[in-house]
Amino acid sequence: MASKNIFRIIFHNQGSIYEVYAHEVSQGGMYAFVEVGDITFGERSKVVVDPSDEKLKSEFAGVKRTYIPLHAIVRIDEVEKEGQAKIHPGGESKGGNISPFPMPMKPPAAD
């Protein structure tokens, strides 16, 4: 049996950089959104608890799929194995070197 693809999705959300892993990534049915489904959180040691991993688990609890605005995506990689989901402080004002795209994307004009 072939294993499912694993994708690492890095995106901006409310001033932070999120890094999550999922099995499904596609162009969503909504214009300018990336559809992410089957978000995974690997089994980690019960002795050491990472607060950012726990925050992500609680934030995405019960979510089947999420739609991320295209301009919030930093990168999407197909990876060999799942890593640990993380939240990093983001933006140049917080010491990071990644900033969101400066202007919102406009949908094409209707004819």
Long-range contacts (C-beta under 8 A, 24 or more apart in sequence): 4-38, 5-78, 6-40, 6-78, 6-79, 6-80, 6-81, 6-82, 7-36, 7-76, 7-77, 7-78, 7-79, 8-76, 8-77, 8-79, 8-83, 9-34, 9-36, 9-68, 9-73, 9-76, 10-73, 10-74, 10-75, 10-76, 11-68, 11-72, 11-73, 11-74, 12-72, 12-74, 12-90, 12-98, 12-100, 13-72, 15-89, 15-90, 15-91, 15-94, 16-87, 16-88, 16-89, 16-90, 17-74, 17-87, 17-88, 17-89, 17-90, 17-96, 17-98, 18-56, 18-85, 18-86, 18-87, 19-83, 19-85, 19-86, 19-87, 19-88, 20-56, 20-60, 20-85, 21-79, 21-82, 21-83, 21-85, 24-65, 25-76, 28-67, 30-67, 31-107, 32-69, 32-70, 32-71, 32-105, 32-107, 33-67, 33-68, 33-69, 33-70, 34-67, 34-68, 34-69, 34-70, 34-73, 34-76, 35-65, 35-66, 35-67, 36-65, 36-66, 36-67, 36-68, 37-64, 37-65, 37-66, 38-65, 39-63, 39-66, 40-82, 41-85, 42-82, 42-83, 42-84, 44-84, 50-84, 50-86, 52-85, 52-86, 52-87, 53-84, 53-85, 53-86, 55-87, 56-85, 56-86, 56-87, 57-85, 70-105, 71-100, 71-101, 71-104, 71-105, 72-100, 74-98
